[in-house]
C-alpha cells in the first residue's frame, strides 16, 4: 500500500523511462497524470467490483472495504419543499450498482446503529404498508449526489458516512491500493 502522492510519482517515473532525469522532469504534468490515473482507477475499481460480485453470485461488499474512506461529521439539512432531511455527499463517489459507493451511514457517536439503505422511491411503497416502517432504524436513499433520510421522528444534525470516493477526491497522503 502506498500514498496517492507516491503512486503518482511512480507513474511519472515509469512514463519518463524509469529514473527521472532533469530534462524529462515536467514532461508530464501532475494534473494530466492524475486525470488519466483517476479515470482508470475509478473504472477499474467499478469493474473489479462487478466481476468479483458476478463470480460470487452476490454483492461482494467486502471487496470495497479497502477502498472506503470515513467522513466522521457530515451535516444534515432539512429541505422544506420536499419535507425531507438530506445531506449532499461530501465527495463524489465511484458509480457502483445499487449505490453501494455509500458503504455505511450511522449516527456520529454510535456506529452500532447503522442506517438501512432503501431503493430510491421505495418510501412511497413503504408508506402504503399497514405497519409504515419495516425497521425502527433510520433509512436513507441516494438520489444523484444527495442522500435523503427518514429518521422516524429522531432527527440529527450530523451523521458519519463511509464512502468509496472517486480517485480525484482522495487526499495525496491517503493510502490507496493498487488495482
C-alpha positions as CSV (number, residue, x, y, z in Angstrom):
1,X,0.0,0.0,0.0
2,X,1.3,3.5,-0.8
3,X,0.0,7.0,-0.7
4,X,-1.6,8.6,-3.6
5,X,1.3,11.0,-4.0
6,X,3.9,8.2,-4.1
7,X,1.7,6.3,-6.6
8,X,1.6,9.4,-8.9
9,X,5.4,9.8,-8.6
10,X,5.8,6.1,-9.5
11,X,3.6,6.5,-12.6
12,X,5.5,9.7,-13.6
13,X,8.8,7.9,-13.2
14,X,7.6,5.0,-15.4
15,X,6.3,7.4,-18.0
16,X,9.7,9.1,-18.1
17,X,11.5,5.9,-18.7
18,X,12.4,4.8,-15.1
19,X,14.6,7.2,-13.1
20,X,13.5,10.7,-13.9
21,X,16.3,12.9,-15.2
22,X,16.4,16.6,-15.3
23,X,15.5,17.1,-18.9
24,X,12.4,14.8,-18.7
25,X,11.1,16.3,-15.5
26,X,8.0,18.3,-16.2
27,X,7.2,16.5,-19.5
28,X,4.0,15.1,-18.0
29,X,2.3,17.4,-15.6
30,X,0.8,16.2,-12.3
31,X,-2.7,17.3,-13.4
32,X,-2.5,15.4,-16.7
33,X,-1.2,12.2,-15.0
34,X,-3.8,12.5,-12.2
35,X,-6.6,12.8,-14.7
36,X,-5.5,9.7,-16.6
37,X,-4.9,7.7,-13.4
38,X,-8.2,8.9,-11.9
39,X,-10.3,7.8,-14.8
40,X,-8.6,4.4,-15.0
41,X,-8.7,3.9,-11.2
42,X,-12.4,4.6,-10.9
43,X,-13.3,2.4,-14.0
44,X,-11.0,-0.4,-12.8
45,X,-12.4,-0.4,-9.3
46,X,-16.0,-0.4,-10.5
47,X,-15.2,-3.2,-13.0
48,X,-13.3,-5.3,-10.3
49,X,-16.3,-4.9,-8.0
50,X,-18.8,-6.1,-10.7
51,X,-16.5,-9.1,-11.7
52,X,-16.0,-10.1,-8.0
53,X,-19.7,-9.9,-7.3
54,X,-20.6,-11.8,-10.5
55,X,-18.1,-14.6,-9.7
56,X,-19.6,-15.0,-6.2
57,X,-23.2,-14.7,-7.4
58,X,-23.9,-12.0,-4.8
59,X,-22.8,-8.4,-4.0
60,X,-19.2,-8.6,-2.8
61,X,-19.3,-5.7,-0.4
62,X,-16.2,-6.8,1.5
63,X,-14.2,-6.2,-1.6
64,X,-14.9,-2.4,-1.2
65,X,-13.7,-2.2,2.4
66,X,-10.1,-1.4,1.4
67,X,-11.3,1.5,-0.8
68,X,-13.6,3.1,1.8
69,X,-12.9,6.4,3.5
70,X,-14.7,7.7,6.6
71,X,-16.3,11.1,6.8
72,X,-17.0,11.5,10.6
73,X,-19.2,14.5,10.8
74,X,-21.4,15.3,7.8
75,X,-24.0,18.0,8.3
76,X,-27.7,17.1,7.8
77,X,-30.1,19.7,6.5
78,X,-33.8,19.9,6.0
79,X,-35.4,20.5,2.7
80,X,-38.6,22.5,3.3
81,X,-40.0,21.9,-0.2
82,X,-39.6,18.1,0.0
83,X,-40.1,17.8,3.7
84,X,-37.1,15.5,4.0
85,X,-33.7,15.5,5.7
86,X,-30.8,15.3,3.4
87,X,-27.0,15.5,3.0
88,X,-25.1,16.4,-0.1
89,X,-22.3,13.8,-0.5
90,X,-19.1,15.3,0.9
91,X,-17.2,13.9,-2.2
92,X,-18.2,12.3,-5.5
93,X,-18.3,8.5,-5.1
94,X,-17.5,5.9,-7.7
95,X,-20.6,4.9,-9.5
96,X,-21.5,1.3,-8.5
97,X,-24.6,-0.8,-8.7
98,X,-27.3,-0.3,-6.0
99,X,-25.5,2.9,-4.8
100,X,-23.0,0.8,-2.8
101,X,-20.5,3.6,-3.1
102,X,-22.2,4.7,0.0
103,X,-21.0,1.9,2.3
104,X,-22.3,2.9,5.6
105,X,-24.2,5.7,7.4
106,X,-24.8,6.0,11.2
107,X,-25.1,8.4,14.0
108,X,-21.7,10.2,14.6
109,X,-21.3,8.7,18.0
110,X,-22.8,5.2,17.6
111,X,-21.7,3.1,14.7
112,X,-23.5,0.1,16.0
113,X,-26.8,1.8,14.9
114,X,-26.3,1.6,11.1
115,X,-29.0,3.2,8.9
116,X,-30.8,0.9,6.5
117,X,-30.4,1.7,2.8
118,X,-33.6,1.6,0.7
119,X,-34.1,1.9,-3.0
120,X,-34.8,5.4,-4.3
121,X,-38.6,5.9,-4.4
122,X,-39.3,3.0,-2.1
123,X,-40.6,5.4,0.6
124,X,-44.0,5.6,-1.3
125,X,-44.3,1.8,-1.2
126,X,-43.4,1.7,2.5
127,X,-45.9,4.4,3.4
128,X,-48.7,2.2,2.0
129,X,-47.9,-0.6,4.4
130,X,-50.2,-1.2,7.3
131,X,-47.1,-1.0,9.5
132,X,-45.5,2.1,8.0
133,X,-41.9,1.2,8.8
134,X,-40.2,-2.1,8.4
135,X,-37.5,-1.3,11.0
136,X,-37.0,1.2,13.8
137,X,-33.7,2.2,12.4
138,X,-33.4,5.3,10.2
139,X,-33.4,4.7,6.4
140,X,-31.6,6.5,3.6
141,X,-31.6,6.5,-0.2
142,X,-29.2,8.1,-2.7
143,X,-30.5,10.4,-5.4
144,X,-27.8,11.8,-7.6
145,X,-25.2,13.4,-5.3
146,X,-27.5,13.7,-2.3
147,X,-28.5,11.3,0.4
148,X,-32.1,11.6,1.8
149,X,-33.1,10.3,5.2
150,X,-36.1,9.2,7.2
151,X,-35.2,9.5,10.9
152,X,-38.7,8.4,12.1
153,X,-39.0,11.3,14.5
154,X,-35.4,11.4,15.7
155,X,-33.6,13.9,13.5
156,X,-30.0,14.6,14.0
157,X,-27.6,17.4,12.9
158,X,-24.7,15.2,11.8
159,X,-24.0,11.7,10.5
160,X,-21.0,9.5,10.0
161,X,-20.5,8.3,6.4
162,X,-18.2,5.7,4.9
163,X,-17.9,6.2,1.2
164,X,-15.9,4.8,-1.8
165,X,-14.6,8.2,-3.1
166,X,-13.5,8.8,-6.7
167,X,-9.7,8.9,-7.1
168,X,-9.9,12.6,-7.7
169,X,-11.1,13.2,-4.1
170,X,-8.6,11.0,-2.3
171,X,-6.1,13.2,-0.4
172,X,-2.4,13.0,-1.6
173,X,-1.4,11.4,1.8
174,X,-4.2,8.8,1.9
175,X,-3.2,5.3,1.2
176,X,-4.5,3.6,-1.9
177,X,-4.3,0.0,-3.1
178,X,-3.0,-0.9,-6.5
179,X,-5.7,-2.4,-8.6
